[in-house]
Amino acid sequence: MKTTETDVAIIGGGAAGFFAGINLANFNSAIKVTILEKGKQVLSKVKISGGGRCNVTHAEFDPKTLSTNYPRGQKEMLGPFHQFMTGDMFAWLEERGVELKIEEDGRVFPVSDSSQTIIDCFKSEADRLDVNVITNTGIDEIIRLNESEFSWELLGKGSRVKAKTLIIASGSSPKMWRLVQTLGHKIIEPVPSLFTFNIKDDRIKDLAGISLNAAVEVFTTKDRGVSKQQMKSLQSSGPLLITHWGLSGPCILKLSAWGARTFYGLNHQFQMRINWLPQHNVESVKSLLEDLKDSQPKTFLYPNPTEGIPKRLWQSLLNYLSIDREMNWSNISKSQIQLLSEEICSGVFHVNGKSTFKDEFVTAGGVDLKEIDFKTFQSKRHNDLFFVGEVLNIDAVTGGFNFQAAWTSAYLCAKHLSEAV
Ligand SMILES: Cc1cc2nc3c(=O)[nH]c(=O)nc-3n(C[C@H](O)[C@H](O)[C@H](O)COP(=O)(O)OP(=O)(O)OC[C@H]3O[C@@H](n4cnc5c(N)ncnc54)[C@H](O)[C@@H]3O)c2cc1C
């Protein structure tokens, strides 16, 4: 069996592992860095990220506001973001010739609109800095050594690596989490995050492609084990997209991240209310409709009289309530106005499962954050062990925030090690 000896071994050639490796070699060229990747290729998630465009970070430059995008890790990442955050990543890439652009919603992409630009940049940095990248090497065993020179022995199929310091950057790998448990670390049970909601309902059937601003609020019965406190946090608003399967868009994805654990407990089956006119409530919509009855008695209910509700959705809501769309406003009854107002502001929908959001998905769960020093991303159990990226119980809403956690943790770990090893 071939044995490789190195100062720092990194398990995982993904976003966090690669970024840690190249920064460490850049800070201190005397340190021998080896990245071990089980796949044939490194950076495979970067490749498919952001629909192939790689949403590399987000144009949010205040650390406190930035941290509010992390349902898990909000408190812990605040300090690290003060050291290295979005603007620093922007500068890091631009200094290496990668031009970036900020889209209207704040997401940052390479100008090339191709994730390959990021991969090429990282790979050429690894070459320039002489980082040893070994692919097709999945680590199956981590052994603590009692030798003076090396502290870790890593075993994979046909390979043995001895290292003084170990960085684990294996992303959401159940196998690696089991190995990490044998090192005495607690793993918070992994559950999916960032998903869309499956809903079969006549009101949104055939409306795929409609996008609008809405507010949603989840509710369920107490006997399903969800506390009032949890319920309170399960609200969201913003752009919502009707799909062939149900609902998606930032409003839903944000909710799926904040409620990831609760939704898992509910087997992704629950009810929610939608307000299609989030700037209104039932009472204000009622007076809006009453005004229409007074001001334009001779016009038909259809097309839609209120700004904010697309025509096709308005027609669908009228159908659902069996209100004739060719009726004049003068003929609409009080009870119909009441029904419409309730339907617009608090229609109840049943969510029956989830689908993967193809542009980005992550796992909520991983190494317990209580066991990590957030100045360095060092394990509190072993002083020559570090965790960076998604292997930790840190995840964010969609928009480039997940990569930012990988960049920040990797950079700070590398900075510390460059001075300590
Ligand atoms: C489809 C998709 C699109 C996404 N798009 C975006 C986006 O646009 N913006 C954003 O911010 N986030 C995005 N994300 C999330 C983002 O990709 C992750 O948060 C990020 O990749 C985490 O980086 P990581 O290095 O911790 O893990 P990973 O990138 O998953 O890397 C871990 C690496 O470790 C390797 N590994 C695992 N176990 C072993 C082992 N035993 N031995 C050796 N190697 C091992 C894996 O093969 C992998 O290469 C997306 C995710 C998905 C799935």
The ligand as a MOL file (V3000), in Angstrom:
LIG
                    3D

  0  0  0     0  0            999 V3000
M  V30 BEGIN CTAB
M  V30 COUNTS 53 58 0 0 0
M  V30 BEGIN ATOM
M  V30 1 C -27.3180 21.1520 -7.1060 0
M  V30 2 C -26.7030 22.0700 -6.0950 0
M  V30 3 C -26.5090 23.4040 -6.4160 0
M  V30 4 C -25.9650 24.2810 -5.4770 0
M  V30 5 N -25.7870 25.5840 -5.8290 0
M  V30 6 C -25.2920 26.4670 -4.9250 0
M  V30 7 C -25.0640 27.8200 -5.2740 0
M  V30 8 O -25.2300 28.2200 -6.4270 0
M  V30 9 N -24.6260 28.6640 -4.2920 0
M  V30 10 C -24.3790 28.2380 -3.0100 0
M  V30 11 O -23.9940 29.0490 -2.1570 0
M  V30 12 N -24.5290 26.9370 -2.6820 0
M  V30 13 C -24.9600 26.0490 -3.6010 0
M  V30 14 N -25.1240 24.7350 -3.2500 0
M  V30 15 C -24.6510 24.3020 -1.9350 0
M  V30 16 C -23.1240 24.1480 -1.9870 0
M  V30 17 O -22.7970 23.3470 -3.1260 0
M  V30 18 C -22.5730 23.5110 -0.7140 0
M  V30 19 O -22.9650 24.2870 0.3870 0
M  V30 20 C -21.0520 23.4370 -0.7960 0
M  V30 21 O -20.6570 22.6630 -1.9080 0
M  V30 22 C -20.4700 22.8400 0.4610 0
M  V30 23 O -19.0900 22.7100 0.2670 0
M  V30 24 P -18.2770 21.5450 0.9880 0
M  V30 25 O -16.8870 21.6230 0.4630 0
M  V30 26 O -18.4930 21.6130 2.4350 0
M  V30 27 O -18.9580 20.2140 0.4890 0
M  V30 28 P -18.9070 19.5700 -0.9660 0
M  V30 29 O -18.8340 20.6310 -1.9930 0
M  V30 30 O -20.0350 18.6120 -1.0140 0
M  V30 31 O -17.5190 18.7860 -1.0000 0
M  V30 32 C -17.2590 17.6720 -0.2020 0
M  V30 33 C -16.3040 16.7830 -0.9330 0
M  V30 34 O -15.8510 15.7520 -0.0630 0
M  V30 35 C -15.7680 14.5580 -0.7810 0
M  V30 36 N -15.7970 13.4300 0.1830 0
M  V30 37 C -16.8380 13.0540 0.9550 0
M  V30 38 N -16.4920 11.9870 1.7030 0
M  V30 39 C -15.2030 11.6980 1.4070 0
M  V30 40 C -14.3070 10.6940 1.8550 0
M  V30 41 N -14.6560 9.7630 2.7440 0
M  V30 42 N -13.0500 10.7050 1.3390 0
M  V30 43 C -12.6570 11.6220 0.4130 0
M  V30 44 N -13.4880 12.5840 -0.0550 0
M  V30 45 C -14.7540 12.6190 0.4450 0
M  V30 46 C -16.9550 14.6170 -1.7140 0
M  V30 47 O -16.7930 13.7340 -2.8130 0
M  V30 48 C -16.9380 16.0830 -2.1230 0
M  V30 49 O -16.1780 16.3230 -3.2740 0
M  V30 50 C -25.6300 23.8310 -4.1720 0
M  V30 51 C -25.8160 22.4790 -3.8600 0
M  V30 52 C -26.3400 21.6170 -4.8050 0
M  V30 53 C -26.5220 20.1710 -4.4390 0
M  V30 END ATOM
M  V30 BEGIN BOND
M  V30 1 1 1 2
M  V30 2 1 2 3
M  V30 3 2 2 52
M  V30 4 2 3 4
M  V30 5 1 4 5
M  V30 6 1 4 50
M  V30 7 2 5 6
M  V30 8 1 6 7
M  V30 9 1 6 13
M  V30 10 2 7 8
M  V30 11 1 7 9
M  V30 12 1 9 10
M  V30 13 2 10 11
M  V30 14 1 10 12
M  V30 15 2 12 13
M  V30 16 1 13 14
M  V30 17 1 14 15
M  V30 18 1 14 50
M  V30 19 1 15 16
M  V30 20 1 16 17
M  V30 21 1 16 18
M  V30 22 1 18 19
M  V30 23 1 18 20
M  V30 24 1 20 21
M  V30 25 1 20 22
M  V30 26 1 22 23
M  V30 27 1 23 24
M  V30 28 2 24 25
M  V30 29 1 24 26
M  V30 30 1 24 27
M  V30 31 1 27 28
M  V30 32 2 28 29
M  V30 33 1 28 30
M  V30 34 1 28 31
M  V30 35 1 31 32
M  V30 36 1 32 33
M  V30 37 1 33 34
M  V30 38 1 33 48
M  V30 39 1 34 35
M  V30 40 1 35 36
M  V30 41 1 35 46
M  V30 42 1 36 37
M  V30 43 1 36 45
M  V30 44 2 37 38
M  V30 45 1 38 39
M  V30 46 1 39 40
M  V30 47 2 39 45
M  V30 48 1 40 41
M  V30 49 2 40 42
M  V30 50 1 42 43
M  V30 51 2 43 44
M  V30 52 1 44 45
M  V30 53 1 46 47
M  V30 54 1 46 48
M  V30 55 1 48 49
M  V30 56 2 50 51
M  V30 57 1 51 52
M  V30 58 1 52 53
M  V30 END BOND
M  V30 END CTAB
M  END
